[in-house]
Amino acid sequence: MVRKARARLAVDIGGTFTDVVLEMPDGRRFTTKLLTTYGHPGEAVLEGISTVLQEASVQPSRIGVIIHGTTLATNALIERSGAVTALLTTEGHRDALEMAHEDRFEQYDVMIDRPTPLVARHLRLPVRERLDASGRVLLPLDESSLEACLPVLDEHAVESVAIGYLHAFVNPEHEQRTAEWLRSAKPGLSITLASEVCPEIREFERLSTACANAYVRPLMASYLNRLAGELEQLGFNCPFLLMTSGGGLTTLDTASRFPIRLVESGPAGGAILAQDVARYAGLERVISFDMGGTTAKLCLIDDFEPLTSRSFEVDRVYRFRKGSGLPVRIPVIEMVEIGAGGGSIAQIDKLGRIQVGPESAGSEPGPAAYGRGGEKPAVTDADVKLGRVYADTFAGGSFRLDTAASDRAVQKEIAGPLGLDSEMAAFG
């Protein structure tokens, strides 16, 4: 019996749009674009999958693999919309997150703004224990100091905990014992071990990566597991793989445990596509630009390969200024990313300047032009006003834009307060 070749599905969820692509064995492709559903992002995914399967007259059993990329984790970090997170760390080292490298990334700025840690100081809890640089126990783990943490976790309704002890990347015993103790004391808690997420030297980067993983883990694990269950119920029995920040693929289980590895998964997919386009066109050096709803990303393709790195920064306070963001130590395709996308909201700051982002209108309600109740002007509204986005063909003509709503939003929030005409305000 000859087995039929199976089709492939690809899904990408951004802060504003969800895209679904079905590739048939003969090379035909079916695509659809939908607004991202924030209550459960899987709703748009399932609707998009249903649409392309109907168009192609394909049953779920004919799908050989589903590949998923997303910026949900990235957007949660940038917009600070993740879980209430606590950090358990070696006594005397709770301020390592705030001290960072003890340097000044903007040397002459006396009013310098430093990146705000994901975990506030009152939720960075000291634990009595200590290992030396070789992993030998200098001070045994004191479980009474763990007991002292429980009231704080309860008081602040902590959902996720990062555990990061000094030198635990050499000997993770204390972190593992703490995790076991916490699971017994608070079974519903999401727990991240720094020794698993980032088993490398350098305390600040390791703690920062662990906290970022803990911050997005409840959101991402809940979403991925729910979506996987829904796909199974619909008859999909194929592998469900996630795009990683480094451009590779990983399993559902690994992605749920270490969602920080997915932080740049959506943009990584774009960089891989740009790499293939560069090879097809014979262009050794290319700059790819990926404009999303919440962020914008640029990547350099050099000698037909995207640049890679072992670390990157997310949510930079100063655009393009190294050191002004939250460091994350994972394999990643190297990109410059700023919190300014099509849905980034414009407002007037205290100095009377136009400030764009990092807050995004997303898809609910979205920019004013979407006609979904949004009243604040976003970059998309400015583009509509200036004729850079055509209302009739936007998103493949899947829905029409409300140009009058864009005009009202730009006039009310920007042009009026600054005394500018609406076109100049949109240009700004």
Buried (B, 14 or more C-beta within 10 A) or exposed (E): EEEEEBBBBBBBBBBBBBBBBBBBEEEEEBBBBBBBBBEBBBBBBBBBBBBBBEEBEBEBEBBBBBBBBBBBBBBBBBBEEBBBBBBBBBBEBBEBBBEBEEEEBBEEEEEEEBBEBBBBEEBBBBBBBBBEEEBEEEEEBEBEBBEBBBEEBEEBEBBBBBBBBBBBBBBBBBBBBBBEBBEEBBEEBBBBBBBBBBBBEBBBBBBBBBBBBBBBBBBBBBBBBEBBEBBEEEEBEBEBBBBBBBBBBBEBEBBBBBBBBBBBBBBBBBBBEBBEEBBEEEEEEBEBEBEBBBBBBBBBBEEBEBEEBEBBBBBBBBEEEEBBBBBBBBBBBBBBBBBBBBBBBBBBEEEEEBBBBBBBBBBBBBBBBBBBEBEBBBBBBBBBBBEEBEBEEBBEEEBBBBBEBBBBBBBBBBBEBBEBEBBEBBEB
